[in-house]
Structure formats: C-alpha cells, structure tokens
Amino acid sequence: MHPSVLSAVQIAATLALTTWMITGFTRLPGRWLRWKMFCRATFTIVTLTGTTKDGRTEPVNAYHYLSPGSFILGPPQLQVIIAHLTSSGHYSRIDGHGRVLSAHGDQPMEVRHNRVVL
C-alpha cells in the first residue's frame, strides 16, 4: 500500500476513535459523571460540623469512616455514618451542607440536626 494512503487511513481511524471517546462522556443527562463507567454512581461532597455534648463544635470527616479503598459516599451511607457518630456519643448533633453528584446532575444537600435532607 502506498505510504500516503496508509497515513490517511491512520489519521481517519485516529479521528474516529477520538470522536467516539469524546462523545462517550456526553451521552447521559446531567453536568457530572457522564462517562458510562460512572453513570450509576452517586457521590456526595459534604462539609460537616459536629457539636459535642459540652457544646464545642468541630469539623467531622465522614470519609474517614468509609471502608478502606472506598471513595463513593452516597446519601444513605452518609446517614448511617451520622447515625453511628451520634448514637455512639461522639457528637450530640451534626450539621452541614454539600452537593450530591449523579448521572442526573448535581443537587444541593444539607444535614440538619443529624438528618440528610436533599
């Protein structure tokens, strides 16, 4: 095969593959997580403040309580962590705010008096 024809075929194949990869990120609705690998995942980005029994407030890192190697924190898992921290006596109250990111886009989320509110 002639070298210029071969390079034209390589360029066309490269452009087709690149176009296919780019459109794979934009097919699903929403602003975040459009890639098919993440289309069923729900991520929570949250800032929490815990109030101790003596009235002091301190930041709470909910991600510290995930299983090793886990990084996906959905609202149900966040509620379980908050319930554990309050029932075990670490905090009397936990409040906060954040965002829930999913294939349907992102939405605001609040934690009010130990409850996750979407």
C-alpha positions as CSV (number, residue, x, y, z in Angstrom):
1,M,0.0,0.0,0.0
2,H,1.2,3.5,-0.7
3,P,2.6,5.3,2.4
4,S,0.3,8.4,2.0
5,V,-2.8,6.2,1.8
6,L,-1.7,4.3,4.9
7,S,-1.1,7.5,6.9
8,A,-4.5,8.8,5.7
9,V,-6.2,5.6,7.0
10,Q,-4.3,6.0,10.3
11,I,-5.4,9.6,10.6
12,A,-9.0,8.8,9.8
13,A,-9.0,5.9,12.3
14,T,-7.5,8.1,15.0
15,L,-10.0,10.8,14.4
16,A,-12.9,8.3,14.5
17,L,-11.6,6.8,17.8
18,T,-11.1,10.2,19.4
19,T,-14.6,11.4,18.4
20,W,-16.1,8.2,19.8
21,M,-14.2,8.6,23.1
22,I,-15.3,12.3,23.4
23,T,-19.0,11.5,22.8
24,G,-18.9,8.7,25.3
25,F,-18.5,11.4,28.0
26,T,-21.5,13.4,26.9
27,R,-24.4,11.0,26.2
28,L,-26.1,10.8,29.6
29,P,-28.0,13.8,31.1
30,G,-26.5,16.0,33.8
31,R,-23.4,18.0,34.2
32,W,-21.3,15.5,36.1
33,L,-20.4,11.8,35.7
34,R,-21.4,11.5,32.0
35,W,-18.9,8.7,31.4
36,K,-20.7,5.3,31.3
37,M,-18.5,3.9,34.0
38,F,-19.9,6.4,36.5
39,C,-23.5,6.5,35.3
40,R,-24.9,4.6,38.3
41,A,-22.6,6.1,40.9
42,T,-23.7,8.8,43.3
43,F,-21.1,10.9,45.0
44,T,-21.5,13.2,48.0
45,I,-19.3,16.2,48.6
46,V,-20.1,17.4,52.1
47,T,-18.8,19.6,54.9
48,L,-19.9,18.6,58.3
49,T,-19.7,20.2,61.7
50,G,-20.3,18.2,64.9
51,T,-21.4,19.6,68.2
52,T,-20.1,17.7,71.3
53,K,-22.1,17.2,74.5
54,D,-20.2,20.1,76.1
55,G,-21.2,22.5,73.3
56,R,-17.9,22.6,71.3
57,T,-18.1,22.4,67.5
58,E,-15.5,20.7,65.4
59,P,-15.3,19.6,61.7
60,V,-16.3,16.0,61.0
61,N,-14.7,14.0,58.2
62,A,-17.3,11.4,57.1
63,Y,-14.9,10.0,54.5
64,H,-12.7,8.7,57.4
65,Y,-15.4,6.2,58.3
66,L,-15.6,4.6,54.8
67,S,-14.2,1.2,54.2
68,P,-10.5,1.2,53.1
69,G,-10.4,1.8,49.3
70,S,-13.9,3.2,49.1
71,F,-14.4,6.7,47.9
72,I,-18.1,6.7,46.9
73,L,-20.3,8.2,49.7
74,G,-24.0,8.4,48.8
75,P,-26.7,10.0,51.0
76,P,-27.8,6.6,52.6
77,Q,-24.2,5.8,53.6
78,L,-23.8,9.4,54.9
79,Q,-26.9,9.0,57.0
80,V,-25.6,5.7,58.5
81,I,-22.3,7.4,59.4
82,I,-24.1,10.3,61.0
83,A,-26.3,7.9,63.0
84,H,-23.3,6.0,64.2
85,L,-21.4,9.1,65.3
86,T,-24.4,10.4,67.3
87,S,-25.6,7.1,68.8
88,S,-22.0,6.3,69.9
89,G,-21.8,9.6,71.8
90,H,-19.1,11.2,69.7
91,Y,-21.4,14.1,68.9
92,S,-24.8,15.3,70.1
93,R,-25.6,17.0,66.8
94,I,-24.2,17.1,63.3
95,D,-25.0,19.7,60.7
96,G,-23.6,20.5,57.3
97,H,-24.0,21.2,53.6
98,G,-22.8,19.9,50.3
99,R,-23.7,18.5,46.9
100,V,-24.9,15.2,45.5
101,L,-23.4,14.4,42.1
102,S,-25.0,11.7,40.0
103,A,-25.9,10.9,36.3
104,H,-28.9,13.2,36.8
105,G,-26.8,16.2,37.5
106,D,-25.9,17.8,40.9
107,Q,-28.2,19.0,43.6
108,P,-27.7,20.7,46.9
109,M,-27.8,18.7,50.1
110,E,-28.0,19.7,53.8
111,V,-27.5,17.9,57.0
112,R,-29.9,19.3,59.6
113,H,-29.8,18.1,63.2
114,N,-28.4,14.6,62.2
115,R,-30.6,14.1,59.1
116,V,-29.6,14.2,55.5
117,V,-32.0,16.4,53.5
118,L,-32.0,16.5,49.7
